[in-house]
Amino acid sequence: MSDNGDILKVNNLSVSFFTEDGTAKAVQDVSFAIKKGKTFALVGESGCGKSVTALSIMRLIPTPPGEIVNGEIFFGPRDLLTLNKKRMRGIRGNKIAMVFQEPMTSLNPVYTIGDQIIEAIKLHQTKSTEQAWADAVEMLRRVGIPDPQQRVSEYPHQMSGGMRQRVMIAMAISCEPSVLIADEPTTALDVTIQAQILDLLDQLQEQNQMSILLITHDLGIVAERADDVAVMYASRLAEIADAKSLFDDPLHPYTQGLLKSLPRLDFEGKRLHTVPGNVPDPLHFPTGCKFHPRCPLGCDDRRCQTDEPELREVRPGRCVACWYAPGYGR
Amino acid sequence: MAKTYEKKDWGVSYGEMVTREFMKNKLNVACLVFIVIMFTVAVLAPFIANDKPFIIRIDGKMHYPIFKDLTPNDYSVFFVAALGLVQLALIRRNKKVIEPSIRGSVLLKQIKINALILLTGLILIQVFTPRRLDATDYKAMVTSGKATAAVFPPVPYGYARTDLKVREQPPSKQHWLGTDDVGSDVLCRLIHGSRISLSVGFVAVGISSIIGVFIGAILGYFGGKVDFIGMRVVEIMMAIPTFFLIITIVAFFPRSLLNIMVIIGITSWTGNARFIRAEFFKLRKQDFVQAAVSLGLPLRNILFKHMLPNGIAPVLVSATFGIAGAIFIEAALSFLGFGVAPPTPSWGQMLSLGVSTTGRFLWWLSIFPGLAIFFTVLTYNLVGEGLRDAIDPRLRKAA
C-alpha cells in the first residue's frame, strides 16, 4: 500500500472494554488506510468490532468502560488520538462526519430538520442564520428530498425512515467533510431505499471528492460499491484487498466461507453453505488464530492453535492473516 | 410585506401537541382561568384593596392619592407583568409574521432583550422610585366633609391600616370577611397576601428547578463516579426532613420574603435532580445524542439544547406540584411565625390569628385564608396532574 493519497490511516488500533466480567478486547491491532475519494468497506459479523473501530476514529468510545489502549489514527499529518477535546470537536462533523445505523432515532424529535442542519453549519462555519438555512435547503435538495423549502421546517416524526436517513446524510455532508463514516447506513431500510441511499452516497462522493468508510455486513453492497475491503473477524482484521481481487480470489478461509455462503442466482436447489460455529465471546477468545475452531482447513497444525497470525502483505496490495495463505510464510 | 404563515394541521411541534391535549380537559381550562384570575388580582392588588381613593377633591383641587402611594414593589410587579404580556403578544405575532426558518432565533433574541430590559428596569425602579408614606386618612376627610367626589377601590381598606375600634369583628357589610386582631380588613389582607404566596411559589420553584436540572444533567450525562458521589450527596439531602431544615435555617436569617424563597428553593431541588438524572441516563445512549456529539457540538449544547428538551417533561410536572408545595410551606412557616414579618400580609400568618389571644375562636380568620390556601394548592395540583396526562397519555390510561 502506498502512502500517497491516503487520507485516513489507522495504525495498530486496539480498543478494550473493561467490564466487571473481565476485559473485552473489542479491537486488536487493526491497521488500514483510506484513500482520498475512495470507498473503504469494513465487513464482518455482528460484534466483530466494526462499529467500535468507526467510533474510535470519531473518538466516541464511551469511557469508561471503553478505552483506546493503543494505536494511532492519522488524519492528514495529525494523530486524532492526541488532539485535545476542543480541536477534536473542530474535526467532528467538519472534517469527518458520521451517519448512523438507525435513522428513526438519530434525529432529535424536538427540533425541525432545518434547525438541526443549521446547527452544524453555524458551528463550523461563520454564516448567518439565513445563509445557513439556505444551505440546509440546498443540502436537502442535493440528497433528493422533494420540496425541500417545505420539508426543512418539518419535524422528524413527519418523515419516513428513508427520508430521515437522507436528512442524516444531508447533516453529515453539510460541512463538506473529507471523510464520511457510514455505520451500516442502510441496515434499517428496505431494499429499494437501500439502493437509493447508496446511489446517493456514490453521487455525493463524486461531487465532493469525499472518502467513505462504509461499515456493513452485507457483502452484496461491498461488491457493488467498495473500492477496498477489509474483512474483520473477532476484533482483528483477517484480510485487506481491493474489492475485485477479494471477490475473485479470497485468501483467508473466513472470507472464503463468507463468499460461499452468499446466495447466488445461478445456484439452485442446494442448501446454502454456512460457516459452522459461532463468533467467539470477546471475553474468552480462543488461543492462537481466533478462527481456528471454525476453520475448514482443519488446523491440525499446532501453530494455528497457539500462535496468532498477524496481518502480513503477501502480494502487492493484499494483506492476510492466516498461516495457510499462499505466500504467508510460516 | 404583510405575508402571513398559515399553521398547517400536521406541522405541530411537541409543545403544541401537549398544549392541545391539555386544553381538551375542561377542568384544566377552569384551573388555568382560576390561576389567571389570581394573577390579575395579585398584580392589581393596590387598585382593588386600598384605603387611598383613585380620585379625591380636596378644597376644590383634584388629587390622585392611590397613584402617589404605589411602592417600588408595586411598580416592579406591574413592570414584570407588562413585560410578560408583551412577550406573549410577541410569540403570537411571530407565528404570523416571522418566517418559520428564523422564528427560533428571533424568539431567542426577543427573550434575551426582554430579560435585559427586565433586569435594568427592576434595578432602576428599586433605586429611583421615591418611598413615601402617605398616612392621610382620606375616609375621615370624606366623612367630615372636607373632601368630596372621592372614588375608592372596591375594598377601601389598607392592608397595614389598623383600626382598634373594629378589631375581631365577624363579616359585616363594611368588612365583608371580617377584621383581624388589630382591626385590619381580612379581604384586603387576603388580596395582598396572594402576592406573597404566588411569588414564593414561582421564585422558589424556579430556583429549585434550575439547581435540580443542572445537577441532574451532569450526574446523568457523566454517570460513573461522578454520578455515584453526586447521588450520595442528593440522598443525604433527601434524608434530612426538609421542613425542619427550613425552619432551622429561617431561624438564623432575617424574616424577609426573599430569604424564604431562596431557602425553600435551595432545599427542594433533590427531586428535580433525580428526575433529570434518570431521563439523561435514558437519553445519553440515544442515537440523536451520539449524532449531536459526532457533529462536534460542545457539551453545553448537547446537555441543554439536545437532551434537556427531551427530558424536561417530568420536571415541568413536578414544578407545578412544587409551586403548590412551596405555597404550602410558606403558609406553614407563616403560621408558625417564621414567615414574613407583619404588617406584610400572608395567608398562613392570618390563619394563625384564628385563635385570638383572648381565647376566642375567630372562624372567619381560619376559614377564608384556609380556603384561599386550599384552592390555590388544589388548582396547582390539578394543573400538574393535567400536564402529566397531556405529556404522557399512557399514564392516564393506566390510571
HADDOCK unambig.tbl for C-alpha pairs under 7 A between the chains (distance, minus, plus):
assign (segid A and resid 58 and name CA) (segid B and resid 294 and name CA) 6.87 0.50 0.50
assign (segid A and resid 89 and name CA) (segid B and resid 296 and name CA) 4.26 0.50 0.50
assign (segid A and resid 89 and name CA) (segid B and resid 297 and name CA) 6.73 0.50 0.50
assign (segid A and resid 90 and name CA) (segid B and resid 296 and name CA) 6.32 0.50 0.50
assign (segid A and resid 92 and name CA) (segid B and resid 294 and name CA) 5.54 0.50 0.50
assign (segid A and resid 92 and name CA) (segid B and resid 295 and name CA) 5.35 0.50 0.50
assign (segid A and resid 92 and name CA) (segid B and resid 296 and name CA) 4.59 0.50 0.50
assign (segid A and resid 93 and name CA) (segid B and resid 294 and name CA) 5.94 0.50 0.50
assign (segid A and resid 93 and name CA) (segid B and resid 295 and name CA) 3.88 0.50 0.50
assign (segid A and resid 93 and name CA) (segid B and resid 296 and name CA) 5.46 0.50 0.50
assign (segid A and resid 97 and name CA) (segid B and resid 294 and name CA) 6.75 0.50 0.50
assign (segid A and resid 97 and name CA) (segid B and resid 295 and name CA) 6.72 0.50 0.50
assign (segid A and resid 98 and name CA) (segid B and resid 294 and name CA) 6.52 0.50 0.50
assign (segid A and resid 105 and name CA) (segid B and resid 287 and name CA) 5.65 0.50 0.50
assign (segid A and resid 105 and name CA) (segid B and resid 288 and name CA) 6.12 0.50 0.50
assign (segid A and resid 106 and name CA) (segid B and resid 287 and name CA) 4.60 0.50 0.50
assign (segid A and resid 106 and name CA) (segid B and resid 288 and name CA) 3.98 0.50 0.50
assign (segid A and resid 106 and name CA) (segid B and resid 291 and name CA) 6.29 0.50 0.50
assign (segid A and resid 107 and name CA) (segid B and resid 288 and name CA) 4.98 0.50 0.50
assign (segid A and resid 108 and name CA) (segid B and resid 288 and name CA) 5.49 0.50 0.50
assign (segid A and resid 108 and name CA) (segid B and resid 306 and name CA) 6.90 0.50 0.50
assign (segid A and resid 110 and name CA) (segid B and resid 14 and name CA) 6.44 0.50 0.50
assign (segid A and resid 110 and name CA) (segid B and resid 309 and name CA) 7.00 0.50 0.50
assign (segid A and resid 110 and name CA) (segid B and resid 310 and name CA) 6.94 0.50 0.50
assign (segid A and resid 120 and name CA) (segid B and resid 295 and name CA) 6.24 0.50 0.50
assign (segid A and resid 129 and name CA) (segid B and resid 102 and name CA) 6.99 0.50 0.50
assign (segid A and resid 133 and name CA) (segid B and resid 101 and name CA) 6.77 0.50 0.50
assign (segid A and resid 153 and name CA) (segid B and resid 100 and name CA) 6.84 0.50 0.50
assign (segid A and resid 153 and name CA) (segid B and resid 101 and name CA) 6.72 0.50 0.50
assign (segid A and resid 154 and name CA) (segid B and resid 11 and name CA) 6.38 0.50 0.50
